[in-house]
Amino acid sequence: MIAHPLIDEYVELIETGQIRVNEERKKLVKIIKEKILTRDDLYFDEDLIDKYIRFSEKNFFPLAKYQKFITPFIFLYRKDNGEPQFNEILITLARGGGKNGFMSTRDAFFISPLYPVKNYDVTITANSEKQGKISFEEVHETIQARGLENNYYLTKMAIIGKVNNSTFSFRTNNPKTMDSARDGCLEFDEIHQFEDDRAVKVQKSGLGKIPHARTFYNGTNGYVREGFYDKTIAKSQQILDGNVEDFRLFPFICKLDNPEEVTDTRNWPKANPMLDEESDYAKRLWDVTKADYDDLELSPSGRQEFMTKRMNLPEADLEKDVTSREKLLATQRKPAYELAKRSCVVGFDYAGIRDFASVGLLFHDGDEYAWIQHSFARKTFIEEFKLKAPIHEWEEQGLLTLVDSPSISPHLIIDQIIEWSKNYQIEIVCADSHKMDLLKPLLEEAGFEYEFLRNPGAIQGKMAPIIEDGFENERFAFGQDKMMLWYTDNTFVKRDRSGNVRFDKKEPVRRKTDGFHALIAALYKRELIQQDTMEGFLDAMAGWNF
């Protein structure tokens, strides 16, 4: 058994109801009690914890209750090798909660004479130089203000701890221009802006050369979906649900549990634990947050920004988004039936031959629709417009083919359908009539039945109730195709004065919707899908008496 008073104090505040916390923090306390504090192969370095807190509060500011709770876990070590138990720490909470200040204190401490590891370099990575410099400049200014220059060597790009030869620096998130270094600690800031994990992987590959390797992930939720933030949250949820025994990621997540809680200001500390403090800063933060909330009465369009940044809970706009985040994630499962040899219809979207195209198979059995898609994208387009999506990861997963040519050839679409026809029973091919002249002869040559939609707007209106019902009642199974999450998340529902529905792009260039529109085309011909496999039909025929 191990314990620390800073942990005990915070847990007591939660369990006695003195502070309100979200479900993720409740689960964290439970899992820490069950799987960490019960171990005898770990130990808290009491000396380092004490030194860090005194260093921070003397030179920077009094630490918040949640920061003191996290601190012992930063200095929790394994007895077998002396390395930190938590070599990854996630800290996500609402805007203004003190993420950067907390980062400044620990990074300044790591390169100070108080930290015992030599050459313990610390690097902050953010999407912009401005963001990356926030904590760096705070440390720089604090050293000058406190007269600590004897312990540090200062430049505009680096702060060097003279005693331990440890360097604190910052860089921007560009995996093409970065190499693994000899860092001891990596700080990734505003991780909601990371489209994928390439920069994280590159830098983490250099860890291990210096003792006490640590990686901190810091940020508030944002608008990049299926990127690094979402994946880290998913990994954290596995830990919090008790599915991982010896977990090395410490997930500190603060958010509202549901959007309705925003109307009660007593719930706001669930998202921003700084609001539990009595400091002047906390009072100013409360005033600013309340003012932003009050502004929503006159400017309701700001609600999504407020919920995302002030409550750390992105909220689906029910008037615009196709479905909620929860229902969208429910599509990430295997269908309840085998697809091989089954009847299906093909839908594809081939409107923009100079950027993206998508083609897919729709299956139907009982209440469930299964969807398999494959996309094509031009390399030049991807490079030019820098899409906020893990394109290369999807390519590796076989969801996407990058095309190195001036346009996406219609033969690629037809060849994909022909390849699928070897394993599935294709009833009909359906698509927008925009490129009918290119595709019609190819489909006829391949022997496929087809239908081109001459009024896709009207078709979208007819399909809207099917799509709404499909997501709401979790009838869609996309497998592990996160590209379909991206396509759907990039789509918004537009209603005219008569209530007619169209599915449009949230942004015309970078937020592609091809896979979603391919699904709409396939759904239009869903009634042609036979509810049994060809093998089942042949088996039944074998028993007939002619």
C-alpha positions as CSV (number, residue, x, y, z in Angstrom):
1,M,0.0,0.0,0.0
2,I,1.2,3.5,-0.8
3,A,-0.3,6.9,-0.1
4,H,0.3,10.6,-0.2
5,P,-1.6,13.4,1.7
6,L,-2.1,15.5,-1.4
7,I,-4.0,12.7,-3.0
8,D,-6.0,12.0,0.2
9,E,-7.0,15.7,0.5
10,Y,-8.3,15.8,-3.1
11,V,-10.2,12.5,-2.9
12,E,-11.8,13.7,0.4
13,L,-13.0,16.9,-1.4
14,I,-14.6,14.7,-4.0
15,E,-16.1,12.1,-1.8
16,T,-17.6,14.6,0.7
17,G,-19.1,16.6,-2.1
18,Q,-17.1,19.7,-1.4
19,I,-16.2,19.9,-5.1
20,R,-18.2,18.7,-8.1
21,V,-16.3,16.5,-10.5
22,N,-17.2,14.8,-13.8
23,E,-17.5,11.0,-14.2
24,E,-14.0,10.7,-15.7
25,R,-12.5,12.1,-12.5
26,K,-14.6,9.8,-10.3
27,K,-13.5,6.8,-12.3
28,L,-9.9,8.0,-12.1
29,V,-10.1,8.1,-8.3
30,K,-11.7,4.7,-8.2
31,I,-9.1,3.1,-10.5
32,I,-6.2,4.8,-8.6
33,K,-7.5,3.4,-5.4
34,E,-7.9,-0.1,-6.8
35,K,-4.9,-0.5,-9.1
36,I,-2.2,2.0,-8.0
37,L,-2.4,2.7,-4.3
38,T,-2.7,-1.0,-3.5
39,R,0.7,-1.8,-5.0
40,D,3.9,-2.3,-3.1
41,D,6.2,-2.2,-6.1
42,L,5.8,1.6,-6.5
43,Y,6.9,4.6,-4.3
44,F,6.3,8.3,-4.2
45,D,9.5,10.4,-4.1
46,E,8.4,12.6,-1.2
47,D,11.6,14.7,-1.4
48,L,11.0,15.6,-5.1
49,I,7.3,16.3,-4.5
50,D,8.1,18.6,-1.7
51,K,10.8,20.4,-3.6
52,Y,8.7,20.9,-6.7
53,I,5.8,22.4,-4.7
54,R,8.0,24.8,-2.8
55,F,9.9,25.7,-6.0
56,S,6.6,26.4,-7.8
57,E,4.8,28.4,-5.1
58,K,7.9,30.4,-4.3
59,N,8.7,31.4,-7.9
60,F,5.4,31.2,-9.8
61,F,2.1,31.0,-8.0
62,P,0.2,28.8,-5.4
63,L,-0.8,25.6,-7.1
64,A,-4.5,24.8,-7.5
65,K,-6.0,21.8,-5.7
66,Y,-6.1,19.7,-8.9
67,Q,-2.5,20.5,-9.7
68,K,-1.4,19.4,-6.3
69,F,-3.4,16.2,-6.8
70,I,-1.6,15.4,-10.0
71,T,1.9,16.2,-8.7
72,P,2.5,13.0,-6.7
73,F,1.7,11.0,-9.7
74,I,4.4,12.8,-11.7
75,F,6.9,11.6,-9.1
76,L,5.6,8.1,-8.7
77,Y,8.4,5.6,-9.5
78,R,8.8,1.8,-10.0
79,K,11.0,0.1,-7.6
80,D,12.4,-2.3,-10.1
81,N,14.1,0.3,-12.4
82,G,13.5,3.7,-10.8
83,E,11.5,5.0,-13.8
84,P,8.2,6.9,-13.5
85,Q,5.1,4.7,-13.3
86,F,3.2,7.3,-15.4
87,N,5.5,8.0,-18.4
88,E,2.5,9.6,-20.1
89,I,0.2,12.2,-18.5
90,L,-3.0,13.6,-20.1
91,I,-4.3,16.9,-18.8
92,T,-7.4,18.2,-20.6
93,L,-9.7,20.8,-19.1
94,A,-11.5,24.0,-20.1
95,R,-9.9,27.2,-21.3
96,G,-8.3,29.2,-18.6
97,G,-7.8,26.3,-16.2
98,G,-4.1,26.7,-15.8
99,K,-2.7,24.1,-18.2
100,N,0.1,26.4,-19.4
101,G,1.0,27.7,-15.9
102,F,1.2,24.1,-14.6
103,M,3.4,23.3,-17.6
104,S,5.7,26.2,-16.8
105,T,6.3,25.2,-13.2
106,R,7.2,21.6,-13.8
107,D,9.4,22.3,-16.9
108,A,11.3,25.0,-15.0
109,F,11.7,22.6,-12.1
110,F,13.0,19.8,-14.4
111,I,15.9,21.9,-15.6
112,S,16.6,23.4,-12.2
113,P,19.4,22.4,-9.8
114,L,16.7,20.7,-7.7
115,Y,16.1,17.9,-10.2
116,P,18.7,15.2,-10.0
117,V,18.8,14.0,-13.6
118,K,21.6,15.4,-15.8
119,N,20.9,16.5,-19.4
120,Y,17.2,16.3,-18.8
121,D,16.0,18.3,-21.9
122,V,12.4,19.5,-22.0
123,T,10.7,20.4,-25.3
124,I,7.3,21.9,-25.9
125,T,5.6,21.1,-29.2
126,A,2.6,23.1,-30.4
127,N,0.9,23.8,-33.7
128,S,2.1,27.4,-33.8
129,E,5.2,29.1,-32.5
130,K,3.0,31.6,-30.6
131,Q,1.4,28.7,-28.6
132,G,4.6,26.9,-28.1
133,K,6.2,30.0,-26.6
134,I,3.6,30.7,-23.9
135,S,5.1,28.6,-21.1
136,F,8.7,29.1,-22.4
137,E,8.3,32.9,-22.1
138,E,6.6,32.6,-18.7
139,V,9.6,30.6,-17.4
140,H,12.0,33.1,-19.1
141,E,10.4,36.1,-17.5
142,T,10.1,34.4,-14.1
143,I,13.8,33.6,-14.0
144,Q,14.6,37.3,-14.7
145,A,12.0,38.6,-12.3
146,R,13.1,36.3,-9.5
147,G,16.8,36.9,-10.0
148,L,17.6,33.3,-10.8
149,E,20.0,34.0,-13.7
150,N,22.9,32.4,-11.7
151,N,21.2,29.0,-12.2
152,Y,20.1,29.4,-15.9
153,Y,21.5,30.6,-19.2
154,L,18.9,32.4,-21.2
155,T,18.5,32.9,-25.0
156,K,15.5,33.7,-27.1
157,M,15.2,30.1,-28.2
158,A,16.4,28.1,-25.2
159,I,16.8,28.1,-21.4
160,I,19.6,26.1,-20.1
161,G,19.9,24.9,-16.5
162,K,23.6,25.4,-15.7
163,V,24.0,22.8,-13.0
164,N,22.4,19.9,-14.8
165,N,23.0,21.0,-18.4
166,S,19.3,20.6,-19.1
167,T,17.7,22.6,-21.9
168,F,14.1,23.9,-22.2
169,S,13.0,24.8,-25.7
170,F,9.9,24.8,-28.0
171,R,9.1,23.8,-31.5
172,T,6.2,23.7,-33.9
173,N,4.3,20.6,-35.0
174,N,5.9,19.6,-38.3
175,P,6.9,15.9,-38.5
176,K,8.7,16.5,-41.8
177,T,11.3,18.8,-40.3
178,M,11.8,17.2,-36.9
179,D,14.0,14.4,-35.7
180,S,14.1,12.5,-32.5
181,A,16.4,14.1,-30.0
182,R,17.7,13.2,-26.5
183,D,14.8,14.7,-24.5
184,G,13.9,13.7,-21.0
185,C,10.5,15.3,-21.1
186,L,8.1,16.1,-24.0
187,E,5.3,18.5,-23.6
188,F,2.6,18.5,-26.4
189,D,0.4,21.6,-26.1
190,E,-3.1,22.1,-27.6
191,I,-3.2,18.5,-28.8
192,H,-6.8,19.0,-30.2
193,Q,-5.1,20.6,-33.2
194,F,-3.0,17.5,-34.0
195,E,-4.5,15.7,-37.0
196,D,-2.6,12.6,-36.3
197,D,0.2,11.2,-34.1
198,R,3.1,11.4,-36.5
199,A,4.9,14.3,-34.7
200,V,4.3,12.6,-31.3
201,K,5.8,9.3,-32.6
202,V,8.8,11.0,-34.1
203,Q,9.7,12.8,-30.9
204,K,8.9,9.9,-28.6
205,S,11.3,7.7,-30.6
206,G,14.1,9.7,-28.9
207,L,13.0,9.0,-25.4
208,G,14.8,6.5,-23.2
209,K,18.3,7.8,-23.7
210,I,17.8,9.9,-20.6
211,P,16.4,8.5,-17.3
212,H,12.9,9.5,-16.2
213,A,11.3,9.8,-19.6
214,R,8.0,11.6,-19.5
215,T,5.4,12.8,-22.0
216,F,2.7,15.3,-21.2
217,Y,-0.4,15.8,-23.4
218,N,-2.1,19.1,-22.7
219,G,-5.2,20.7,-24.2
220,T,-8.8,21.7,-24.4
221,N,-11.1,19.9,-26.8
222,G,-11.5,21.4,-30.3
223,Y,-12.9,20.8,-33.8
224,V,-10.4,18.3,-35.3
225,R,-12.2,14.9,-35.1
226,E,-10.5,11.5,-35.3
227,G,-7.2,13.1,-34.7
228,F,-4.7,12.6,-31.8
229,Y,-7.0,14.1,-29.2
230,D,-9.9,11.7,-29.8
231,K,-7.5,8.7,-29.9
232,T,-5.9,9.7,-26.6
233,I,-9.3,10.1,-25.0
234,A,-10.4,6.7,-26.3
235,K,-7.2,5.1,-24.8
236,S,-7.9,6.9,-21.5
237,Q,-11.5,5.6,-21.4
238,Q,-10.2,2.1,-21.6
239,I,-8.0,2.7,-18.6
240,L,-10.8,4.5,-16.7
241,D,-13.2,1.6,-17.4
242,G,-10.8,-0.8,-15.8
243,N,-9.8,-2.6,-18.9
244,V,-6.0,-2.1,-18.5
245,E,-4.1,-3.5,-15.5
246,D,-0.6,-1.9,-15.4
247,F,-1.5,1.3,-17.2
248,R,1.3,3.9,-17.8
249,L,-1.0,6.8,-18.9
250,F,-2.4,9.0,-16.2
251,P,-5.7,10.5,-17.7
252,F,-6.9,13.7,-16.0
253,I,-10.0,14.7,-17.9
254,C,-12.3,17.5,-16.8
255,K,-15.6,18.2,-18.7
256,L,-19.3,18.5,-18.3
257,D,-21.0,15.1,-18.2
258,N,-23.7,16.3,-20.6
259,P,-24.7,19.6,-22.3
260,E,-27.8,20.1,-20.0
261,E,-25.5,20.7,-17.0
262,V,-24.3,24.0,-18.4
263,T,-27.5,25.8,-17.2
264,D,-26.4,25.2,-13.5
265,T,-23.2,27.3,-12.9
266,R,-22.4,25.0,-10.0
267,N,-21.5,22.3,-12.6
268,W,-18.9,24.5,-14.3
269,P,-16.0,23.3,-12.2
270,K,-16.5,19.9,-13.6
271,A,-15.0,21.3,-16.8
272,N,-12.7,23.8,-15.2
273,P,-11.3,22.8,-11.8
274,M,-9.7,26.3,-11.4
275,L,-13.2,27.5,-10.6
276,D,-12.9,25.6,-7.3
277,E,-10.2,28.0,-6.1
278,E,-10.5,31.1,-4.0
279,S,-7.8,33.1,-5.8
280,D,-8.1,36.4,-7.6
281,Y,-7.4,34.6,-10.8
282,A,-10.2,32.1,-10.3
283,K,-12.6,34.9,-9.6
284,R,-11.6,36.7,-12.8
285,L,-12.0,33.5,-14.7
286,W,-15.4,33.0,-13.3
287,D,-16.5,36.5,-14.3
288,V,-15.2,36.0,-17.9
289,T,-16.9,32.6,-18.2
290,K,-20.2,33.9,-16.9
291,A,-20.0,36.9,-19.3
292,D,-19.4,34.6,-22.2
293,Y,-22.4,32.4,-21.1
294,D,-24.6,35.5,-20.7
295,D,-23.7,36.6,-24.2
296,L,-25.3,33.5,-25.7
297,E,-28.7,34.9,-25.0
298,L,-28.1,37.6,-27.6
299,S,-25.7,35.5,-29.8
300,P,-26.7,31.9,-29.6
301,S,-24.4,31.1,-32.6
302,G,-21.6,31.2,-30.1
303,R,-22.8,28.2,-28.1
304,Q,-20.7,25.7,-29.9
305,E,-17.5,27.6,-29.1
306,F,-18.6,28.1,-25.5
307,M,-19.4,24.5,-25.0
308,T,-16.2,23.3,-26.7
309,K,-13.7,25.7,-25.0
310,R,-15.4,26.8,-21.7
311,M,-17.0,23.4,-20.9
312,N,-14.6,21.1,-22.7
313,L,-17.6,19.3,-24.3
314,P,-18.1,19.7,-28.0
315,E,-21.9,19.8,-28.6
316,A,-23.5,18.6,-31.8
317,D,-25.6,21.3,-33.3
318,L,-28.9,19.5,-33.8
319,E,-29.9,21.9,-36.5
320,K,-26.7,21.3,-38.5
321,D,-24.8,18.1,-37.6
322,V,-25.9,14.9,-39.1
323,T,-25.9,13.1,-35.7
324,S,-24.4,13.4,-32.2
325,R,-20.8,12.4,-31.5
326,E,-22.0,9.4,-29.4
327,K,-24.2,8.0,-32.2
328,L,-21.5,8.6,-34.7
329,L,-19.0,6.6,-32.7
330,A,-21.6,3.8,-32.3
331,T,-21.0,3.0,-36.1
332,Q,-17.5,1.8,-35.3
333,R,-18.3,-1.9,-35.0
334,K,-18.5,-5.0,-37.1
335,P,-21.9,-6.0,-38.6
336,A,-23.8,-8.7,-36.8
337,Y,-23.6,-10.9,-40.0
338,E,-21.0,-12.1,-42.4
339,L,-20.8,-10.1,-45.6
340,A,-19.1,-12.6,-48.0
341,K,-21.3,-13.5,-51.0
342,R,-24.1,-11.3,-49.7
343,S,-26.4,-9.1,-51.8
344,C,-25.5,-5.4,-51.8
345,V,-25.8,-2.2,-53.7
346,V,-23.0,0.2,-54.7
347,G,-23.0,3.9,-54.2
348,F,-20.3,6.3,-55.2
349,D,-19.6,10.0,-55.3
350,Y,-17.3,11.1,-58.1
351,A,-18.1,14.8,-58.4
352,G,-14.6,16.2,-57.8
353,I,-12.2,14.2,-60.0
354,R,-9.4,16.6,-59.0
355,D,-9.6,16.0,-55.3
356,F,-11.6,13.1,-53.8
357,A,-13.9,10.2,-54.9
358,S,-15.5,7.5,-52.8
359,V,-17.2,4.2,-53.6
360,G,-18.9,1.8,-51.2
361,L,-21.0,-1.3,-50.7
362,L,-24.3,-1.2,-48.7
363,F,-25.6,-4.4,-47.1
364,H,-28.9,-4.8,-45.2
365,D,-30.0,-7.5,-42.8
366,G,-32.8,-7.1,-40.3
367,D,-32.4,-3.6,-38.8
368,E,-28.7,-3.2,-39.6
369,Y,-27.0,-1.6,-42.5
370,A,-23.4,-2.5,-43.1
371,W,-21.2,-0.1,-45.2
372,I,-17.7,-0.7,-46.7
373,Q,-16.1,2.1,-48.6
374,H,-12.9,3.0,-50.4
375,S,-11.7,6.4,-51.3
376,F,-9.3,7.9,-53.8
377,A,-7.5,11.2,-53.4
378,R,-5.0,13.1,-55.5
379,K,-1.6,13.5,-53.8
380,T,-1.1,17.0,-55.1
381,F,-4.5,18.1,-53.6
382,I,-3.5,16.6,-50.2
383,E,-0.1,18.3,-50.2
384,E,-1.5,21.7,-51.4
385,F,-4.4,22.0,-49.0
386,K,-3.0,20.2,-45.9
387,L,-6.3,18.6,-44.8
388,K,-6.9,18.2,-41.1
389,A,-7.1,14.4,-41.2
390,P,-4.8,11.5,-40.8
391,I,-4.7,10.8,-44.6
392,H,-1.5,8.6,-44.5
393,E,-2.8,6.5,-41.7
394,W,-6.0,5.8,-43.6
395,E,-3.9,4.9,-46.6
396,E,-2.0,2.4,-44.5
397,Q,-5.3,0.9,-43.3
398,G,-6.4,0.4,-46.9
399,L,-9.3,2.9,-46.7
400,L,-7.7,5.3,-49.2
401,T,-5.6,5.2,-52.4
402,L,-3.5,8.2,-53.1
403,V,-3.4,9.0,-56.9
404,D,-0.4,10.6,-58.5
405,S,-2.0,12.0,-61.6
406,P,-3.8,15.2,-62.7
407,S,-7.3,13.7,-62.0
408,I,-8.9,10.6,-60.5
409,S,-9.6,8.2,-63.4
410,P,-13.1,6.7,-63.6
411,H,-11.4,3.3,-64.2
412,L,-10.3,3.3,-60.6
413,I,-13.9,3.4,-59.4
414,I,-15.0,0.7,-61.9
415,D,-12.0,-1.5,-61.1
416,Q,-12.8,-1.3,-57.4
417,I,-16.4,-2.4,-58.1
418,I,-15.2,-5.2,-60.3
419,E,-12.9,-6.4,-57.6
420,W,-15.6,-6.3,-55.0
421,S,-18.0,-8.2,-57.3
422,K,-15.7,-11.3,-56.9
423,N,-16.8,-11.6,-53.3
424,Y,-20.2,-9.9,-53.1
425,Q,-23.4,-10.0,-55.1
426,I,-23.9,-6.5,-56.5
427,E,-27.4,-5.7,-57.5
428,I,-27.0,-2.2,-58.9
429,V,-24.6,0.7,-59.0
430,C,-26.0,4.2,-58.1
431,A,-24.5,7.6,-58.2
432,D,-25.0,11.3,-59.0
433,S,-25.4,11.9,-62.7
434,H,-22.7,14.6,-62.7
435,K,-20.1,12.3,-64.4
436,M,-22.6,10.0,-66.2
437,D,-20.9,10.4,-69.6
438,L,-17.6,9.1,-68.2
439,L,-19.0,6.3,-66.2
440,K,-21.9,4.9,-68.1
441,P,-19.9,3.2,-70.9
442,L,-17.5,1.7,-68.3
443,L,-20.4,0.3,-66.2
444,E,-22.1,-1.2,-69.3
445,E,-18.8,-2.8,-70.4
446,A,-18.4,-4.4,-67.0
447,G,-22.0,-5.6,-67.1
448,F,-23.4,-3.8,-64.1
449,E,-26.9,-2.5,-63.7
450,Y,-26.8,1.2,-62.8
451,E,-28.9,4.3,-62.1
452,F,-27.8,7.9,-62.1
453,L,-29.6,10.4,-59.9
454,R,-30.7,13.4,-62.0
455,N,-32.1,15.3,-59.0
456,P,-29.7,14.5,-56.0
457,G,-31.2,17.3,-53.9
458,A,-34.6,15.7,-53.9
459,I,-33.1,12.3,-53.2
460,Q,-31.2,13.7,-50.2
461,G,-34.6,14.9,-48.8
462,K,-36.1,11.5,-49.2
463,M,-33.1,9.8,-47.6
464,A,-32.9,12.2,-44.6
465,P,-35.4,10.3,-42.4
466,I,-33.6,7.0,-43.2
467,I,-30.3,8.6,-42.3
468,E,-31.6,10.2,-39.1
469,D,-33.3,6.9,-38.0
470,G,-30.1,4.9,-38.9
471,F,-27.8,7.0,-36.7
472,E,-30.3,7.6,-33.9
473,N,-31.1,3.9,-33.5
474,E,-27.6,2.7,-34.2
475,R,-28.5,0.8,-37.4
476,F,-25.2,1.7,-39.3
477,A,-22.1,-0.5,-38.9
478,F,-19.0,1.1,-40.6
479,G,-16.5,-1.4,-39.1
480,Q,-13.4,0.4,-38.0
481,D,-13.6,3.0,-40.8
482,K,-12.7,6.3,-39.1
483,M,-12.6,7.9,-42.5
484,M,-16.4,7.6,-42.6
485,L,-16.6,9.4,-39.2
486,W,-14.6,12.2,-40.8
487,Y,-16.9,12.3,-43.9
488,T,-20.0,12.4,-41.7
489,D,-18.6,14.9,-39.3
490,N,-17.8,17.2,-42.2
491,T,-21.4,17.2,-43.3
492,F,-24.2,19.4,-42.0
493,V,-27.9,19.3,-42.5
494,K,-29.4,22.4,-44.3
495,R,-33.1,22.9,-44.1
496,D,-35.0,25.4,-46.2
497,R,-38.1,27.3,-45.1
498,S,-40.3,24.4,-46.1
499,G,-38.2,22.0,-44.1
500,N,-36.6,20.3,-47.1
501,V,-33.2,18.8,-46.2
502,R,-29.9,19.0,-48.1
503,F,-26.6,17.6,-46.9
504,D,-23.8,20.1,-47.5
505,K,-20.1,20.5,-46.6
506,K,-19.2,22.4,-43.5
507,E,-16.3,23.8,-45.4
508,P,-16.1,23.7,-49.2
509,V,-12.5,22.6,-49.8
510,R,-10.8,20.9,-46.9
511,R,-13.7,19.1,-45.2
512,K,-14.6,16.3,-47.7
513,T,-18.0,14.5,-47.7
514,D,-17.6,12.1,-50.6
515,G,-18.0,8.9,-48.5
516,F,-21.2,10.2,-46.9
517,H,-22.8,11.1,-50.3
518,A,-21.8,7.7,-51.6
519,L,-23.7,6.2,-48.7
520,I,-26.8,8.4,-49.6
521,A,-26.7,7.1,-53.2
522,A,-26.5,3.5,-52.0
523,L,-29.4,4.0,-49.5
524,Y,-31.6,5.2,-52.3
525,K,-31.5,1.7,-53.8
526,R,-31.5,-0.2,-50.5
527,E,-34.8,-2.0,-51.4
528,L,-32.9,-4.0,-54.0
529,I,-30.7,-5.7,-51.4
530,Q,-31.7,-9.3,-50.9
531,Q,-32.0,-10.3,-47.2
532,D,-30.2,-13.6,-47.8
533,T,-26.8,-14.7,-49.3
534,M,-26.5,-16.3,-52.7
535,E,-25.1,-19.4,-51.0
536,G,-28.3,-19.6,-48.9
537,F,-30.4,-19.3,-52.0
538,L,-28.5,-22.1,-53.7
539,D,-28.8,-24.3,-50.6
540,A,-32.6,-23.7,-50.6
541,M,-32.8,-24.6,-54.3
542,A,-31.0,-27.9,-53.6
543,G,-34.0,-29.0,-51.5
544,W,-36.7,-28.1,-54.1
545,N,-38.5,-30.8,-56.0
546,F,-38.8,-30.0,-59.7
